[in-house]
Amino acid sequence: MLETFNNLIKTEFLDNTLLNWGLFVFSSIGLFIFGKIFQSILYKNLSAISQKTANKIDDYLSASIKSVSGIFILFLAIFISSNLISLDEKINARVSQLFLLIFFWQLTKWAIMIANLAFEKYKNNKKSDNDMHSVTAITGLSKLAKFLIWSLFLLLALDNIGVDITALVAGLGIGGLAIALAAQSILGDLFASLTIMIDKPIALGDYIVVDNYMGTVKSIGIKSTKIESISGEEIIISNSDLLNSRLRNYHQSRMQKRRTMIMIGVVYNTTYEKLSSIQSLLTEIVNTSESTEFIRASMVDFADFSLNFELVYNVLSSDYSDFIETNHKIRLKIFEKFSKEKIDFAFPTRTIHVHNEGDKQ
């Protein structure tokens, strides 16, 4: 029986004995298990250290260890164990190519992870400073960095499998011209997004008015910008259309107050004493509100059917909802005060004089 077993393990399969194949399999499994255990222990130790220190380097290292893919560890174990067997040159070359692809893929994951951590840290710092324009630019640069990293991985992968990169790039130059002509709107939106990142006309959280649309900027993508309107629906505007439109931006980080002007008309038969009191009444109404800043109140016009007063004040908030609510309360207070003082609001009137034929004689 022992002799039968010895003969069995010496049996050749694909130019290797079954013993060699067995050693290869057990070695691959063993190295894979060892790699996963080593990864787990190393990650726990680095995580414990990173929690005790303010240094971000150990945070990056622990995150890098955690992000190592099980597929990468498995192929690394197989690649090392492949030295135990003899493979045909073509097969050996393919195995090496496959391992390099997995290796480049893992490097790409590390690069993207480190870029994300770096951009996220910088973005959080800008958020704490309430610099939303920089947050928007960082978000766009993060997406661009990911695109460039994946493009580099694709080029390395193609070069590794034998594709002539030089010829490919030259071909893409000619083909790119045709694609550019066929996708002018898409490329226009792409360059518009870069302009938004660099010029910073809007940022996340800004309340903007674009043509007949208004709302809060929720996201700025490569092709379009999403705005949430007051009524709650999502408005999607292409970046090129956004830049080509007349844009009003109620920037929350810079615009700490909003100005309001109210025109109030009273009837012509209002007494002089009441007319004289209107300015002080309006001033008092605005000054008694903690969320407003008085600017002026004055009589500005003798109109067709009214004596017009202009009230100007600032609402001390950049939030549009606060702005609307404060104006609502001020208008109600004006109505209440005028009713109490028996000051009548004017409205369009027309006086008609009727003459009888008998009156002319």
Phi, psi and omega per residue, in radians:
M1 nan -0.684 3.099
L2 -1.084 -0.680 3.129
E3 -1.164 -0.649 3.110
T4 -1.117 -0.718 3.123
F5 -1.128 -0.748 3.122
N6 -1.086 -0.705 3.111
N7 -1.142 -0.625 -3.123
L8 -1.149 -0.809 -3.090
I9 -1.258 -0.300 3.091
K10 -1.563 -0.070 3.116
T11 -1.117 2.334 -3.078
E12 -1.627 2.453 3.078
F13 -2.471 2.073 -3.088
L14 0.951 0.851 3.053
D15 1.170 0.311 3.084
N16 -2.431 2.544 3.103
T17 -1.266 2.806 3.097
L18 -1.105 -0.518 3.080
L19 -1.079 -0.778 3.120
N20 -1.118 -0.714 3.101
W21 -1.120 -0.687 3.108
G22 -1.115 -0.768 3.095
L23 -1.079 -0.683 3.119
F24 -1.076 -0.814 -3.115
V25 -1.144 -0.850 -3.117
F26 -1.130 -0.657 3.112
S27 -1.129 -0.742 3.139
S28 -1.100 -0.801 3.141
I29 -1.124 -0.769 -3.120
G30 -1.103 -0.794 3.117
L31 -1.133 -0.639 3.119
F32 -1.125 -0.816 3.124
I33 -1.091 -0.768 3.114
F34 -1.054 -0.740 -3.137
G35 -1.092 -0.740 3.138
K36 -1.174 -0.709 3.114
I37 -1.143 -0.768 3.128
F38 -1.081 -0.717 3.105
Q39 -1.075 -0.775 -3.116
S40 -1.125 -0.784 -3.121
I41 -1.148 -0.785 -3.119
L42 -1.110 -0.699 3.140
Y43 -1.144 -0.758 3.137
K44 -1.089 -0.747 -3.137
N45 -1.150 -0.772 3.136
L46 -1.162 -0.627 3.117
S47 -1.143 -0.703 3.116
A48 -1.118 -0.685 3.124
I49 -1.199 -0.742 -3.086
S50 -1.123 -0.505 3.128
Q51 -1.263 -0.364 -3.107
K52 -1.674 -0.172 -3.076
T53 -2.117 2.713 3.092
A54 -1.586 -0.123 3.137
N55 -1.218 2.318 -3.104
K56 -1.494 -0.192 -3.095
I57 -1.119 -0.774 3.134
D58 -1.164 -0.484 3.042
D59 -1.138 -0.764 3.112
Y60 -1.115 -0.698 -3.127
L61 -1.143 -0.788 -3.134
S62 -1.135 -0.671 3.096
A63 -1.158 -0.638 3.115
S64 -1.152 -0.723 3.118
I65 -1.125 -0.732 -3.127
K66 -1.130 -0.581 -3.054
S67 -1.397 -0.096 3.122
V68 -1.105 2.146 -3.069
S69 -1.307 2.542 3.049
G70 -1.110 -0.533 3.102
I71 -1.124 -0.703 3.123
F72 -1.121 -0.772 3.129
I73 -1.100 -0.720 3.136
L74 -1.105 -0.821 -3.133
F75 -1.202 -0.541 3.053
L76 -1.147 -0.724 3.100
A77 -1.114 -0.742 3.125
I78 -1.138 -0.708 -3.118
F79 -1.125 -0.756 3.117
I80 -1.166 -0.744 -3.098
S81 -1.241 -0.313 -3.127
S82 -1.131 -0.257 3.071
N83 -1.202 -0.267 -3.132
L84 -1.434 -0.184 -3.141
I85 -2.222 2.783 3.108
S86 -1.777 2.196 -3.114
L87 -2.082 2.674 3.050
D88 -1.059 2.610 -3.084
E89 -1.001 -0.707 3.139
K90 -1.153 -0.768 3.129
I91 -1.130 -0.736 3.128
N92 -1.070 -0.681 3.120
A93 -1.153 -0.703 3.118
R94 -1.141 -0.700 3.115
V95 -1.089 -0.747 3.120
S96 -1.111 -0.739 3.110
Q97 -1.087 -0.756 -3.138
L98 -1.113 -0.736 3.124
F99 -1.116 -0.707 3.124
L100 -1.110 -0.671 3.086
L101 -1.066 -0.797 3.112
I102 -1.105 -0.674 3.139
F103 -1.143 -0.784 3.103
F104 -1.101 -0.668 3.116
W105 -1.088 -0.738 3.110
Q106 -1.162 -0.714 3.077
L107 -1.056 -0.696 3.117
T108 -1.096 -0.738 3.100
K109 -1.072 -0.741 3.106
W110 -1.090 -0.795 -3.113
A111 -1.074 -0.772 3.141
I112 -1.160 -0.694 3.134
M113 -1.109 -0.794 3.130
I114 -1.125 -0.707 3.102
A115 -1.100 -0.735 3.119
N116 -1.087 -0.773 3.140
L117 -1.095 -0.756 -3.129
A118 -1.141 -0.825 3.136
F119 -1.130 -0.673 -3.122
E120 -1.145 -0.715 3.114
K121 -1.095 -0.816 -3.130
Y122 -1.130 -0.671 -3.135
K123 -1.165 -0.693 3.112
N124 -1.124 -0.650 3.092
N125 -1.093 -0.723 3.140
K126 -1.231 -0.589 3.093
K127 -1.127 -0.709 3.121
S128 -1.132 -0.497 3.071
D129 -1.513 0.025 -3.125
N130 1.054 0.558 3.123
D131 -1.703 1.416 -3.029
M132 -1.269 -0.430 3.080
H133 -1.111 -0.760 3.108
S134 -1.160 -0.623 3.093
V135 -1.059 -0.754 3.115
T136 -1.099 -0.775 -3.140
A137 -1.118 -0.723 -3.137
I138 -1.128 -0.705 3.108
T139 -1.058 -0.762 3.115
G140 -1.153 -0.733 3.118
L141 -1.138 -0.598 3.097
S142 -1.095 -0.756 3.111
K143 -1.138 -0.700 3.125
L144 -1.135 -0.705 3.121
A145 -1.098 -0.723 3.101
K146 -1.079 -0.737 3.140
F147 -1.088 -0.755 -3.130
L148 -1.172 -0.696 -3.138
I149 -1.134 -0.791 3.124
W150 -1.171 -0.583 3.080
S151 -1.127 -0.712 3.100
L152 -1.116 -0.730 3.095
F153 -1.063 -0.734 -3.140
L154 -1.091 -0.738 3.121
L155 -1.132 -0.744 3.109
L156 -1.115 -0.694 3.136
A157 -1.142 -0.770 3.129
L158 -1.129 -0.699 3.108
D159 -1.135 -0.623 -3.116
N160 -1.191 -0.550 -3.129
I161 -1.608 0.136 2.992
G162 1.734 0.148 3.117
V163 -1.355 2.353 3.125
D164 -1.306 1.804 -3.069
I165 -1.146 -0.666 -3.118
T166 -1.056 -0.826 3.116
A167 -1.140 -0.635 -3.138
L168 -1.129 -0.787 -3.140
V169 -1.115 -0.714 3.105
A170 -1.097 -0.735 3.108
G171 -1.143 -0.651 3.105
L172 -1.157 -0.511 3.110
G173 -1.103 -0.751 3.119
I174 -1.278 -0.801 3.140
G175 -1.166 -0.553 -3.139
G176 -1.111 -0.582 3.108
L177 -1.129 -0.738 3.124
A178 -1.165 -0.700 3.121
I179 -1.145 -0.688 -3.135
A180 -1.078 -0.693 3.119
L181 -1.193 -0.605 -3.101
A182 -1.410 -0.332 -3.076
A183 -2.194 0.827 -3.097
Q184 -1.095 -0.705 -3.102
S185 -1.161 -0.708 -3.142
I186 -1.134 -0.795 3.113
L187 -1.137 -0.621 3.086
G188 -1.070 -0.738 3.097
D189 -1.145 -0.660 3.125
L190 -1.089 -0.848 3.133
F191 -1.184 -0.543 3.086
A192 -1.141 -0.676 3.109
S193 -1.129 -0.654 3.073
L194 -1.134 -0.679 3.096
T195 -1.096 -0.721 3.114
I196 -1.092 -0.700 3.130
M197 -1.138 -0.693 -3.051
I198 -1.460 -0.852 -3.065
D199 -1.404 -0.457 3.075
K200 1.011 0.918 3.074
P201 -1.255 -0.464 3.105
I202 -2.397 2.850 3.097
A203 -2.533 2.887 3.105
L204 -1.051 2.333 3.140
G205 1.606 -0.184 3.118
D206 -1.227 2.514 3.005
Y207 -1.684 2.061 -3.038
I208 -2.175 2.755 3.027
V209 -2.154 2.081 3.137
V210 -2.124 1.915 -3.070
D211 0.946 -2.039 -3.127
N212 -1.696 0.138 -3.104
Y213 -1.904 2.516 3.092
M214 -2.545 2.602 3.132
G215 2.899 -3.033 -3.101
T216 -1.717 2.320 3.142
V217 -1.225 2.100 -3.117
K218 -1.790 -0.599 3.103
S219 -2.732 2.589 3.084
I220 -2.154 1.872 -3.097
G221 -1.712 -3.042 3.140
I222 -1.222 -0.606 -3.083
K223 -1.875 -0.571 -3.034
S224 -2.514 2.890 3.086
T225 -2.082 2.373 -3.110
K226 -1.845 2.299 -3.110
I227 -2.159 2.353 3.055
E228 -1.724 2.066 -3.085
S229 -1.344 3.019 -3.140
I230 -1.087 -0.630 -3.127
S231 -1.393 -0.087 3.010
G232 1.821 -0.239 -3.125
E233 -1.348 2.737 -3.119
E234 -1.641 2.187 3.113
I235 -1.862 2.206 -3.136
I236 -1.942 2.109 -3.125
I237 -2.135 2.269 3.096
S238 -1.112 2.569 -3.061
N239 -1.095 -0.640 3.120
S240 -1.165 -0.718 3.080
D241 -1.117 -0.638 -3.135
L242 -1.091 -0.796 -3.110
L243 -1.277 -0.466 -3.130
N244 -1.501 -0.030 -3.117
S245 -1.760 2.811 3.015
R246 -1.297 2.105 -2.997
L247 -2.039 2.223 2.993
R248 -1.954 2.204 -3.054
N249 -2.073 2.016 3.053
Y250 -1.613 1.327 -3.002
H251 -1.094 2.070 -3.041
Q252 -1.223 -0.579 -3.087
S253 -1.369 -0.443 3.138
R254 -1.799 -0.659 -3.073
M255 -1.568 1.599 -3.084
Q256 -1.511 -0.123 3.097
K257 -2.633 2.713 -3.122
R258 -2.138 2.383 -3.091
R259 -1.582 2.473 3.098
T260 -2.233 2.435 3.046
M261 -2.208 2.164 -3.139
I262 -2.044 2.241 3.083
M263 -1.733 2.171 -3.083
I264 -2.117 2.163 3.129
G265 -1.910 2.289 3.079
V266 -2.038 2.800 -3.049
V267 -1.248 2.742 -3.091
Y268 -1.201 -0.448 -3.120
N269 -1.485 0.237 3.035
T270 -1.166 2.370 -3.097
T271 -1.210 2.774 -3.133
Y272 -1.072 -0.690 -3.128
E273 -1.074 -0.741 3.135
K274 -1.214 -0.674 3.097
L275 -1.071 -0.682 -3.125
S276 -1.200 -0.470 -3.102
S277 -1.464 -0.272 -3.054
I278 -1.081 -0.727 -3.122
Q279 -1.036 -0.799 -3.140
S280 -1.200 -0.601 3.103
L281 -1.088 -0.822 -3.130
L282 -1.143 -0.693 3.118
T283 -1.087 -0.754 -3.140
E284 -1.111 -0.739 -3.121
I285 -1.042 -0.797 -3.105
V286 -1.230 -0.729 -3.069
N287 -1.225 -0.431 3.127
T288 -1.354 -0.191 3.109
S289 -1.609 2.260 -3.132
E290 -1.287 -0.292 -3.066
S291 -1.761 0.212 -3.130
T292 -2.261 2.776 3.112
E293 -2.276 2.030 -3.072
F294 -1.244 2.430 3.074
I295 -2.032 -1.012 3.113
R296 -2.850 2.762 3.010
A297 -2.571 2.141 -3.061
S298 -2.743 2.760 3.051
M299 -1.410 2.240 -2.984
V300 -2.108 -0.241 -3.031
D301 -2.815 2.502 2.901
F302 -1.684 1.648 -3.062
A303 -1.516 -3.133 -3.061
D304 -1.056 -0.703 -3.068
F305 -2.307 0.229 -3.090
S306 -2.701 2.753 2.949
L307 -1.752 2.007 -2.954
N308 -1.681 2.309 3.028
F309 -1.967 2.477 3.124
E310 -1.975 2.156 3.090
L311 -1.923 2.183 3.140
V312 -2.187 2.273 3.114
Y313 -2.689 2.877 3.078
N314 -1.846 2.419 2.967
V315 -1.620 2.152 -3.005
L316 -1.456 1.021 3.085
S317 -2.810 2.521 3.077
S318 -1.614 -0.163 -3.126
D319 -1.321 2.261 -3.051
Y320 -1.165 -0.626 3.132
S321 -1.131 -0.728 3.079
D322 -1.105 -0.681 3.132
F323 -1.046 -0.841 -3.139
I324 -1.125 -0.773 -3.098
E325 -1.135 -0.723 3.135
T326 -1.130 -0.771 3.102
N327 -1.087 -0.642 3.092
H328 -1.053 -0.815 -3.118
K329 -1.171 -0.682 3.125
I330 -1.100 -0.762 -3.132
R331 -1.131 -0.704 3.093
L332 -1.115 -0.663 3.133
K333 -1.166 -0.676 3.093
I334 -1.078 -0.800 3.136
F335 -1.071 -0.736 -3.136
E336 -1.103 -0.814 -3.105
K337 -1.145 -0.757 -3.122
F338 -1.159 -0.656 3.107
S339 -1.140 -0.688 -3.140
K340 -1.166 -0.662 -3.130
E341 -1.526 0.041 -3.141
K342 0.996 0.767 3.041
I343 -1.760 2.098 -3.024
D344 -1.573 2.346 3.047
F345 -1.315 2.516 3.134
A346 -1.520 2.666 3.027
F347 -2.549 2.777 -3.067
P348 -0.979 2.176 3.130
T349 -2.304 2.762 3.091
R350 -2.449 2.213 3.129
T351 -1.689 2.207 -3.120
I352 -1.991 2.152 3.088
H353 -1.729 2.139 -3.108
V354 -1.856 2.168 3.115
H355 -1.939 2.278 3.029
N356 -1.436 2.642 3.130
E357 -1.070 -0.545 -3.119
G358 -1.231 -0.421 -3.119
D359 -1.213 -0.383 -3.111
K360 -1.334 -0.366 -3.080
Q361 -1.414 nan nan
